[in-house]
Amino acid sequence: MRLALFVSRWTASGFAPGVPPALLDALTAARVDGLELSLADLGPEPASRRAAAAAIAERGLRLILGVYSGWVDYEDHDRPSFAPGANAPAAHLELLQRQLDEAAALPAVAHVNAHAGCDSWVRTARSLGSGQRW
């Protein structure tokens, strides 16, 4: 068994959207297997994200892509990606589907890391029979 080494965006300070060629060259030289990035990390719009993913693939690197249903990205976890009142599970599923559709068109995607759901959803124990909130 071989352990694959992916560098997470979380480990890079001062990271701006986009993937600089010098970073990819350094990771390739270091024999890293790939990167873990979100769509926002790759770029601000689909065309720049495809270009960044292509640059990753051209160097033989792979991508673990983070997708988020409850917020924009991990650094924006306190800024919901939905308007007030649009926090229903169906809205989360719709956002995830859009991100997964975009991910399917990107080269180099090896895995998807989904940060899905909402901590503010109310779940009742009624579905379990007791009728109490938990």
Backbone torsions as a table, in degrees:
resi	resn	phi	psi	omega
1	MET	NA	140.3	178.4
2	ARG	-117.8	129.1	177.4
3	LEU	-83.5	126.1	178.3
4	ALA	-87.1	140.7	-179.1
5	LEU	-109.6	114.7	177.2
6	PHE	-114.2	136.6	177.0
7	VAL	-93.7	127.1	-179.6
8	SER	-89.3	144.5	174.3
9	ARG	-57.7	-28.9	-178.6
10	TRP	-62.5	-20.5	-177.6
11	THR	-89.4	-5.2	-175.2
12	ALA	-106.1	118.5	176.6
13	SER	-84.6	147.8	178.0
14	GLY	70.2	23.1	-178.0
15	PHE	-76.5	130.5	175.9
16	ALA	-109.1	155.1	178.0
17	PRO	-55.0	144.4	-175.0
18	GLY	105.4	163.7	-177.5
19	VAL	-126.2	101.2	-177.8
20	PRO	-61.8	136.0	178.1
21	PRO	-54.8	-35.9	-179.8
22	ALA	-62.8	-36.9	176.9
23	LEU	-64.6	-45.7	179.9
24	LEU	-63.7	-39.4	178.0
25	ASP	-63.8	-40.9	179.5
26	ALA	-66.3	-40.6	178.9
27	LEU	-66.7	-39.1	177.3
28	THR	-63.3	-44.7	179.2
29	ALA	-63.1	-32.8	-179.8
30	ALA	-81.5	0.1	178.7
31	ARG	63.0	34.3	174.1
32	VAL	-75.9	146.6	-178.7
33	ASP	-80.4	-28.0	-178.9
34	GLY	174.7	-165.8	-176.9
35	LEU	-129.1	155.0	169.8
36	GLU	-111.4	116.1	-176.5
37	LEU	-139.6	160.0	172.5
38	SER	-97.4	171.6	174.6
39	LEU	-59.0	-42.0	179.4
40	ALA	-63.1	-34.1	177.1
41	ASP	-65.1	-36.3	-178.4
42	LEU	-69.2	-31.9	180.0
43	GLY	162.3	169.0	-174.5
44	PRO	-78.7	-18.4	-179.7
45	GLU	-144.0	165.4	-174.3
46	PRO	-54.5	-39.4	-178.2
47	ALA	-64.1	-43.2	179.3
48	SER	-70.5	-30.8	177.5
49	ARG	-68.0	-41.3	177.4
50	ARG	-63.6	-40.8	179.3
51	ALA	-64.1	-42.0	178.7
52	ALA	-65.6	-42.5	178.8
53	ALA	-65.1	-36.4	177.3
54	ALA	-64.6	-40.5	178.5
55	ALA	-64.6	-36.4	176.6
56	ILE	-64.9	-47.9	-178.6
57	ALA	-64.6	-38.3	-179.1
58	GLU	-59.6	-26.4	-179.8
59	ARG	-94.2	5.1	179.3
60	GLY	78.0	13.3	177.7
61	LEU	-88.8	157.0	177.5
62	ARG	-114.5	165.6	-174.1
63	LEU	-127.1	129.6	165.4
64	ILE	-98.5	116.9	-174.9
65	LEU	-100.9	123.2	176.0
66	GLY	-86.6	130.0	174.5
67	VAL	-121.5	148.7	-171.2
68	TYR	-133.7	132.8	179.0
69	SER	-105.6	-19.4	-174.1
70	GLY	-106.1	-10.2	178.8
71	TRP	-156.6	174.7	-173.7
72	VAL	-71.2	-45.5	-175.9
73	ASP	-165.0	172.5	-175.5
74	TYR	-63.9	-29.6	177.5
75	GLU	-79.0	-14.0	-179.8
76	ASP	-109.2	28.5	-173.8
77	HIS	-60.5	-22.8	179.3
78	ASP	-93.8	5.1	178.2
79	ARG	-118.9	93.1	-177.1
80	PRO	-55.7	146.7	-180.0
81	SER	-87.5	4.9	-178.3
82	PHE	-116.9	152.4	170.4
83	ALA	-68.8	154.7	177.9
84	PRO	-53.3	137.6	179.2
85	GLY	87.9	-7.4	-178.4
86	ALA	-103.1	32.8	-174.3
87	ASN	-97.1	20.4	-178.4
88	ALA	-71.5	152.4	177.5
89	PRO	-52.5	-36.4	179.6
90	ALA	-62.2	-36.0	177.9
91	ALA	-66.9	-38.7	177.2
92	HIS	-63.6	-44.4	179.6
93	LEU	-63.3	-39.4	178.6
94	GLU	-63.5	-44.6	178.9
95	LEU	-64.0	-43.9	177.4
96	LEU	-60.5	-41.9	-179.9
97	GLN	-61.9	-43.2	178.3
98	ARG	-60.7	-42.6	-179.8
99	GLN	-68.2	-39.9	178.7
100	LEU	-66.8	-36.4	175.5
101	ASP	-62.2	-41.9	177.8
102	GLU	-67.5	-40.1	179.4
103	ALA	-61.4	-36.3	-178.5
104	ALA	-63.2	-24.1	-179.4
105	ALA	-90.4	-2.2	-177.6
106	LEU	-93.5	135.5	172.0
107	PRO	-73.7	160.8	172.1
108	ALA	80.7	-6.8	-177.7
109	VAL	-70.3	117.7	179.2
110	ALA	-98.6	-35.6	-177.9
111	HIS	-148.5	158.9	173.6
112	VAL	-120.4	130.0	177.8
113	ASN	-107.7	105.0	-175.2
114	ALA	-93.9	123.3	173.0
115	HIS	-103.6	91.0	-168.6
116	ALA	-119.1	151.2	175.4
117	GLY	104.6	-172.6	-176.2
118	CYS	-147.7	126.7	-179.9
119	ASP	-66.9	-16.9	-177.1
120	SER	-90.1	-1.2	177.7
121	TRP	-63.1	140.6	177.9
122	VAL	-92.5	129.5	177.0
123	ARG	-121.3	130.2	-180.0
124	THR	-106.1	150.6	177.0
125	ALA	-76.5	-6.7	179.3
126	ARG	-54.3	-39.6	179.8
127	SER	-63.1	-18.6	176.7
128	LEU	-98.6	-3.7	174.4
129	GLY	107.9	-14.2	-175.0
130	SER	-94.5	-20.7	178.2
131	GLY	78.6	3.6	179.8
132	GLN	-97.9	146.3	175.9
133	ARG	-75.2	146.1	173.4
134	TRP	-141.5	NA	NA
